[in-house]
Amino acid sequence: MGTRKNAQKKKKKETGQRKTKKNAVGTPDTTPPPRPKPIPRVKLTVPQPERDELQTSAASSNKEDEAAAVLMAMGSKIHRDQSGFETAMDHVFRSAVPGMEDMDFTADVREPSKGDRSEGSYSDSTSEQSSDSEDSDTVLDIPVSSPAQQAHGRKSSKFTIPFEVPFNGAVRDLEGITSRTPFDEFLDELAQAMSTRKSLLSGIAYIPSYKPKSPKPIPKLLDSKQAWSRLITDVENYINTSKAKRRGNGDVKPFFIQIGKKGDKDPEPAIKETPEHQLYRQLEQKYQCAEHHKACIVQSDGNHYHLTAADLAKWAHMANMHTATLSTVPEELNISDAGPRQHKAKKALARTAGTPSDEPAWLSGLQQVMGMAVGGMMMPGLMRNNLPPVLAPQTPRAARTQPTPGSSGMADHQPSSGTKRAAAVHAPDIQRWLSGLDLDAVRGRHNTYYVQYTQSFENSGILDLTDIEDLSADEIVRISSAPIGIAKRIVKYAKEDLAKLLNEANKRVRN
């Protein structure tokens, strides 16, 4: 650099001398000025770093190490001048490639124009950059986040997800659910729409309506936050795919997510089986009697005591609390005192039903379900000739008044006032009806577990809802050993549901 400056000073001096030189007569000198000597090209040299900075590189003879050392030095020593600049990579290329020592890499570098920035601001910024680079390491102001990282951090767009949920044998719409709805909030809204409890929403599954119908899609479980996230992602992919059609102008066809129970056509939520329920089943299997086909305890006198559902439930609860074992009958069951009560209950049931004691219980229940009064009306000769006198229906065309509370027998199932009651009312079986009580948000709010009394009712010939209509709470206590409060609620709920069914049947008959 010093040689170049000296050449420029010498050139200016010679130019000044030519301007002032004249002949003695006053005429200008026509002697051509001497041709300036060419400015020698100066090879850009890189200041050698301190010995302690590149101690390892100075001792190495490897060209790669030397190039790395030069690059590190250039990162802090690069400077600019008016003729251009040379980058660190240019210097490395010049040093590494043979024959490139004299190549000018600054010829094509564009000088900043006045419109871009003024000369003063440019020089000031250049000096600031050079001073910063001399005091500290060079910092690359380059975004380093990859497209994958940017996509990962991108929030998904908000969109509505319509649902169809089961309700009383039909479906209803669940609105207000979006892709931003938390899973717990979705379960609360779902339980409210289905009129059930959140704790009973186990085993629910879903099928999107946009899935192909052939082959039949398999429902996917919706039992965790991860499953909820997968559902949202699936819906988002469907929306984006639909919009991408027709060169980005595609329409999203209306869709919905159908909620139901896994592997079942009836989309009712399942009841999760607790450890007490499992112990209940184990007790039933352990004490299954081959003679009576139910759980029995053989007493010391040889009589069989039939374990009721309440007995099994209490025993299972004690076993779960580790206060009893499955092999020893707990004293709290009071089997020795309950035996006579059970015998009296059987006699009372036989008198109430009006059937002989040796008649199978299932026959009585079957006759009630089939509606013997209707059979007598449609086939009076056949039914009267084949039924016992006590079961033979009265004249079907005879008008009768509304049955009074507490009345019993097959007469209750005869037509009354021109309404074919038994033929029109399709009462649910006892197990399904009791399960419905547990699933109901209001009736099952106390976790009574009504379904535990199913076996006791079936053993006594009570097979559907119509069989409970004319039973009193005391009779239900004797049959199922249920507490009196639960027995009264069962009677109340049975009358309410039968009244609804009868009202619907009357509407169908009038129509």
C-alpha positions in Angstrom: 0.0 0.0 0.0 2.9 2.4 0.7 4.4 1.9 -2.7 1.1 2.7 -4.4 0.7 6.0 -2.4 4.2 7.1 -3.3 3.5 6.5 -7.0 0.3 8.7 -6.8 2.2 11.5 -5.1 4.9 11.4 -7.8 2.3 11.6 -10.6 0.7 14.7 -9.0 4.1 16.4 -8.7 4.9 15.8 -12.4 1.5 17.1 -13.5 2.0 20.3 -11.6 5.4 20.9 -13.1 4.0 20.5 -16.7 1.4 23.2 -16.1 3.9 25.9 -15.0 6.6 25.1 -17.5 6.9 27.7 -20.3 9.5 28.8 -23.0 11.6 31.9 -22.6 9.5 33.6 -25.3 6.3 32.8 -23.4 5.0 30.0 -25.6 3.8 26.8 -24.0 5.9 23.8 -24.1 4.7 21.3 -26.7 6.8 18.5 -25.4 4.6 15.5 -24.6 4.5 14.7 -21.0 6.3 11.6 -20.0 4.1 8.5 -19.8 3.4 7.6 -16.2 4.8 4.4 -15.0 2.2 1.6 -14.4 1.1 1.1 -10.9 2.3 -2.3 -9.8 -0.5 -4.6 -8.7 -0.1 -5.1 -5.0 -1.0 -8.5 -3.7 -3.4 -8.3 -0.8 -1.7 -9.7 2.3 -3.5 -10.8 5.4 -2.0 -9.7 8.6 -0.7 -12.6 10.5 -2.7 -13.3 13.7 -1.2 -13.4 17.1 0.8 -16.4 17.9 -1.5 -17.4 20.7 -4.6 -17.1 18.5 -3.5 -19.6 15.9 -1.0 -21.6 17.8 -2.3 -24.9 16.5 -2.5 -23.7 12.9 1.0 -22.3 12.9 2.4 -25.7 13.8 0.4 -27.5 11.1 1.6 -27.9 7.6 -1.8 -29.1 6.3 -3.3 -26.9 3.6 -6.8 -27.3 5.1 -5.6 -26.1 8.5 -3.8 -23.1 6.9 -7.0 -22.2 4.9 -9.1 -22.4 8.1 -6.6 -20.2 9.9 -6.7 -17.6 7.1 -10.4 -17.6 7.1 -10.6 -17.0 10.8 -8.1 -14.1 10.5 -10.0 -12.6 7.6 -13.2 -12.7 9.6 -11.8 -10.0 11.9 -9.4 -8.1 9.6 -11.4 -7.6 6.4 -11.5 -3.9 5.4 -12.8 -1.8 2.6 -11.4 0.9 0.3 -12.7 3.0 -2.6 -11.6 0.6 -5.2 -13.6 -2.4 -3.9 -13.2 -5.1 -1.3 -12.2 -8.8 -1.2 -14.1 -11.3 0.8 -12.6 -14.0 2.9 -13.7 -16.7 0.5 -12.0 -14.8 -2.4 -8.8 -14.7 -0.5 -9.0 -18.4 0.3 -9.7 -19.2 -3.3 -6.7 -17.1 -4.5 -4.4 -18.8 -2.0 -5.5 -22.3 -2.7 -5.8 -22.3 -6.5 -2.5 -22.1 -8.4 -2.3 -19.2 -10.9 -4.9 -17.1 -9.2 -2.6 -14.9 -7.2 -3.0 -11.8 -9.6 -6.7 -12.2 -10.3 -8.8 -9.1 -9.4 -12.0 -10.2 -7.6 -13.1 -6.6 -6.9 -13.7 -5.5 -10.6 -17.3 -6.6 -10.7 -18.2 -5.4 -7.2 -20.9 -2.8 -7.5 -20.1 0.5 -5.7 -23.0 1.9 -3.7 -24.8 4.7 -5.5 -25.8 8.0 -4.1 -29.4 6.9 -4.1 -28.6 4.0 -2.0 -26.7 5.9 0.7 -24.5 8.9 1.0 -20.7 8.8 0.9 -20.5 9.9 4.5 -23.0 7.4 5.8 -21.3 4.7 3.8 -17.9 5.4 5.2 -19.3 5.9 8.7 -21.0 2.5 8.6 -17.9 0.9 7.1 -15.7 2.3 9.8 -18.2 1.2 12.5 -18.3 -2.3 11.0 -14.5 -2.5 10.8 -14.1 -1.3 14.3 -16.6 -3.7 15.6 -15.0 -6.5 13.7 -11.6 -5.6 15.2 -13.0 -5.6 18.8 -15.2 -8.7 18.6 -15.9 -11.8 16.6 -18.0 -11.5 13.5 -21.7 -12.3 14.0 -23.7 -13.6 11.1 -27.1 -12.0 10.9 -28.7 -14.9 9.0 -31.9 -16.7 10.0 -30.9 -20.3 10.8 -34.4 -21.8 11.3 -35.1 -24.4 8.8 -38.5 -24.7 7.0 -39.3 -27.8 9.1 -38.7 -25.8 12.3 -40.8 -23.0 11.0 -43.7 -25.4 10.0 -43.4 -27.0 13.4 -43.9 -23.8 15.2 -46.8 -22.7 13.0 -50.1 -22.7 14.8 -52.9 -24.5 13.0 -55.8 -22.5 11.8 -59.1 -22.5 13.7 -62.0 -24.3 12.1 -65.3 -25.8 13.2 -65.8 -29.5 13.7 -69.5 -30.6 13.6 -70.5 -33.7 15.5 -73.5 -36.1 15.6 -74.0 -37.8 19.0 -76.5 -40.4 20.1 -79.5 -39.3 22.1 -82.5 -41.5 23.1 -82.2 -43.9 20.2 -81.7 -41.0 17.7 -78.9 -38.5 17.0 -78.5 -34.8 17.7 -76.0 -32.2 16.6 -73.2 -31.0 18.9 -72.2 -27.5 17.9 -69.6 -25.1 19.1 -66.6 -27.5 18.9 -63.6 -26.2 17.1 -60.0 -27.2 16.5 -59.0 -25.1 19.5 -61.4 -26.8 21.9 -59.5 -28.8 24.7 -60.3 -32.4 25.1 -61.7 -32.1 28.6 -64.1 -29.3 27.5 -65.2 -31.5 24.5 -66.0 -34.4 26.9 -68.1 -32.0 29.1 -70.1 -30.8 26.0 -70.5 -34.4 24.8 -71.8 -35.6 28.1 -74.3 -32.7 28.3 -75.5 -33.4 24.7 -76.0 -37.1 25.4 -77.6 -36.4 28.8 -75.2 -38.7 30.6 -72.3 -38.4 33.0 -68.7 -37.7 31.9 -67.5 -40.7 33.8 -69.5 -43.0 31.6 -68.0 -41.8 28.4 -65.6 -44.7 28.1 -65.2 -46.7 25.0 -66.5 -44.0 22.7 -65.4 -43.9 19.1 -65.8 -41.8 16.0 -66.2 -42.2 12.2 -65.8 -39.2 9.9 -68.5 -38.9 7.3 -66.0 -38.2 4.5 -64.5 -41.6 4.9 -65.3 -44.1 2.1 -68.4 -46.2 2.9 -67.0 -49.3 1.2 -65.4 -51.1 2.9 -67.2 -50.1 6.1 -64.9 -47.9 8.1 -63.8 -49.1 11.5 -64.5 -46.7 14.4 -61.5 -45.1 16.0 -61.3 -44.8 19.8 -61.5 -41.3 21.2 -60.2 -42.0 24.7 -57.2 -39.6 25.2 -55.8 -36.2 24.3 -53.5 -37.8 21.7 -56.6 -39.4 20.0 -58.3 -36.0 20.1 -55.2 -34.4 18.4 -55.2 -37.0 15.7 -58.9 -36.4 15.0 -58.2 -32.6 14.6 -55.2 -33.4 12.3 -57.3 -35.7 10.2 -60.1 -33.1 9.8 -57.5 -30.4 8.9 -56.0 -32.6 6.2 -59.4 -33.2 4.7 -60.1 -29.5 4.6 -56.7 -28.6 3.1 -57.0 -31.4 0.5 -60.4 -30.2 -0.5 -59.3 -26.6 -0.9 -56.2 -27.6 -2.9 -58.4 -29.1 -5.7 -59.3 -27.1 -8.8 -56.0 -25.1 -8.5 -56.6 -23.9 -5.0 -60.3 -23.0 -5.5 -61.8 -26.3 -4.3 -64.8 -26.3 -2.1 -65.0 -28.2 1.2 -68.1 -30.5 1.2 -70.1 -30.5 4.4 -69.1 -33.2 6.8 -69.6 -34.4 10.4 -68.0 -36.7 12.9 -70.3 -39.5 14.1 -69.8 -40.4 17.8 -70.8 -43.9 18.9 -69.8 -46.9 20.9 -66.9 -49.1 19.7 -68.0 -52.3 17.9 -71.7 -51.8 18.6 -74.5 -50.5 16.5 -76.2 -49.0 19.6 -74.3 -45.8 20.2 -74.8 -45.8 24.0 -71.8 -45.3 26.3 -70.5 -48.3 28.1 -70.2 -48.7 31.8 -66.6 -49.2 32.9 -66.2 -52.3 34.9 -64.7 -51.7 38.3 -62.7 -54.1 40.5 -65.8 -54.7 42.5 -67.7 -55.7 39.4 -64.9 -58.2 38.5 -65.1 -59.7 42.0 -68.9 -59.9 41.6 -68.5 -62.0 38.5 -65.9 -64.2 40.2 -68.4 -64.9 43.1 -71.1 -65.8 40.6 -68.9 -68.3 38.9 -67.4 -69.8 42.1 -70.8 -70.5 43.8 -72.8 -71.4 40.6 -75.2 -74.2 41.5 -75.7 -76.9 39.0 -79.2 -77.7 40.4 -80.6 -74.2 40.4 -78.3 -72.6 37.8 -77.5 -69.6 40.1 -75.2 -68.7 42.9 -76.1 -70.8 46.0 -74.7 -71.5 49.4 -75.5 -74.9 50.8 -76.4 -74.6 54.5 -75.9 -77.1 57.2 -79.4 -78.4 57.0 -78.9 -79.1 53.2 -81.1 -76.2 52.0 -79.7 -74.0 49.3 -79.6 -70.3 50.0 -79.7 -68.3 46.8 -77.2 -65.4 46.8 -79.0 -62.3 45.7 -77.5 -59.5 43.7 -77.3 -57.4 46.9 -75.5 -60.3 48.7 -73.0 -60.6 45.9 -72.5 -56.9 45.6 -71.9 -56.5 49.4 -69.5 -59.5 49.4 -67.6 -58.1 46.4 -67.3 -54.8 48.1 -65.9 -56.3 51.3 -63.5 -58.4 49.3 -62.3 -55.3 47.5 -61.7 -53.6 50.8 -59.8 -56.7 52.1 -62.3 -57.3 54.9 -63.5 -60.6 53.5 -62.3 -63.4 51.2 -64.0 -65.2 48.3 -63.7 -68.6 49.9 -65.5 -67.7 53.2 -69.0 -66.3 53.5 -69.0 -63.1 55.5 -71.0 -63.0 58.7 -72.4 -59.6 57.6 -74.6 -61.3 55.0 -76.6 -63.1 57.8 -77.4 -66.0 55.7 -78.7 -68.0 58.6 -81.3 -65.3 59.3 -82.0 -64.5 55.7 -82.9 -68.1 54.7 -86.4 -68.0 56.2 -87.1 -64.5 54.8 -86.1 -65.8 51.3 -88.5 -68.7 51.6 -91.4 -66.4 52.6 -90.6 -64.1 49.7 -90.8 -67.0 47.2 -94.3 -67.9 48.6 -95.4 -64.3 48.4 -94.2 -64.1 44.8 -96.1 -67.3 43.9 -99.3 -65.9 45.3 -98.9 -62.6 43.6 -98.2 -64.2 40.2 -101.1 -66.7 40.6 -98.9 -69.5 39.3 -98.3 -72.9 40.8 -95.0 -73.2 42.8 -93.7 -75.9 40.5 -94.2 -73.8 37.3 -90.9 -72.5 35.9 -90.3 -68.8 36.6 -89.4 -68.2 33.0 -92.8 -69.4 31.7 -94.7 -66.9 33.8 -92.5 -64.0 32.5 -92.6 -65.2 28.9 -96.4 -65.3 29.1 -96.5 -61.7 30.4 -94.1 -60.5 27.7 -96.0 -62.1 24.9 -99.2 -60.4 26.1 -101.6 -63.3 26.6 -104.6 -60.9 26.5 -103.8 -60.1 22.9 -103.5 -63.8 22.1 -106.9 -64.4 23.7 -108.5 -61.7 21.7 -107.0 -62.8 18.4 -107.3 -66.6 18.9 -109.8 -67.0 21.8 -110.5 -70.7 21.1 -106.9 -71.7 20.8 -105.7 -69.8 23.9 -108.6 -70.9 26.1 -108.1 -74.5 25.2 -104.3 -74.5 25.9 -103.9 -72.3 29.0 -104.6 -73.2 32.6 -107.8 -71.8 33.9 -106.0 -69.3 36.1 -104.2 -67.8 33.1 -107.2 -67.9 30.6 -108.0 -64.3 29.7 -111.4 -62.9 30.2 -113.7 -61.9 27.3 -111.6 -59.5 25.3 -114.4 -57.4 24.0 -115.8 -56.6 27.5 -115.1 -53.1 28.5 -113.2 -52.7 31.8 -112.2 -49.7 33.9 -108.7 -48.5 34.4 -106.8 -50.9 36.8 -106.4 -49.7 40.3 -103.0 -49.4 41.9 -102.0 -52.6 43.6 -104.0 -54.9 41.2 -102.1 -57.8 39.8 -102.5 -60.7 37.4 -102.8 -61.1 33.7 -105.9 -59.0 33.6 -103.7 -55.9 33.6 -102.4 -56.8 30.2 -105.9 -57.0 28.6 -107.2 -54.2 26.3 -108.8 -51.4 28.3 -111.3 -48.8 26.8 -110.6 -49.8 23.2 -106.7 -49.3 23.5 -104.6 -52.3 22.6 -102.2 -51.7 25.4 -100.1 -54.9 25.4 -99.9 -55.0 21.7 -98.8 -51.4 21.3 -96.3 -51.0 24.2 -92.9 -52.4 23.5 -91.4 -52.5 26.9 -87.6 -53.0 27.2 -86.2 -56.0 29.0 -85.3 -55.6 32.6 -81.6 -55.6 32.2 -81.6 -52.9 29.5 -84.0 -50.8 31.5 -81.9 -51.0 34.7 -78.8 -50.1 32.6 -80.6 -47.1 31.3 -81.2 -45.9 34.9 -77.5 -46.1 35.5 -76.7 -44.1 32.3 -79.3 -41.4 33.0 -77.7 -38.2 34.2 -80.4 -37.6 36.8 -81.5 -41.0 37.8 -78.0 -42.4 38.0 -76.3 -39.5 39.7 -75.9 -41.4 43.0 -74.0 -44.3 41.4 -76.6 -46.7 42.6 -75.7 -49.4 40.1 -79.3 -50.6 39.4 -78.1 -53.2 37.0 -76.9 -55.4 39.9 -80.5 -56.4 40.6 -81.0 -57.9 37.2 -80.3 -61.4 38.2 -82.7 -61.3 41.2 -85.5 -60.0 39.0 -84.9 -62.5 36.3 -84.8 -65.4 38.8 -88.2 -64.2 40.1 -89.7 -64.1 36.5 -89.6 -60.3 36.2 -88.2 -60.0 32.7 -89.4 -56.6 31.3 -90.6 -53.2 32.5 -94.3 -54.2 32.5 -93.6 -56.8 35.2 -92.6 -54.1 37.7 -95.6 -51.9 37.1 -97.9 -53.5 39.7 -95.2 -54.5 42.2 -94.9 -52.5 45.5 -91.7 -51.3 47.0 -91.9 -54.0 49.7 -92.2 -56.7 47.2 -89.2 -55.5 45.3 -87.3 -55.5 48.6 -88.2 -59.1 49.2 -87.3 -60.1 45.7 -84.0 -58.3 45.3 -83.0 -57.4 48.9 -82.6 -53.8 47.7 -82.9 -51.0 50.2 -86.3 -49.6 50.6 -85.3 -46.2 49.1 -83.9 -47.8 46.0 -87.0 -50.0 45.7 -89.3 -47.0 45.8 -87.3 -45.3 43.1 -87.4 -48.3 40.9 -91.3 -48.4 41.2 -91.5 -44.6 40.5 -89.2 -44.8 37.4 -91.0 -47.8 36.1 -94.4 -46.1 36.3 -93.0 -42.9 34.6 -91.5 -44.8 31.7 -94.5 -47.0 31.2 -96.7 -43.9 31.1 -94.5 -42.4 28.4 -94.6 -45.6 26.4 -98.4 -45.9 26.7 -98.8 -42.3 25.6 -96.8 -42.9 22.5 -98.7 -46.2 21.8 -102.0 -44.4 22.0 -100.8 -41.8 19.5 -99.8 -44.5 17.0 -103.2 -46.2 17.4 -105.1 -42.9 16.7 -102.9 -42.3 13.7 
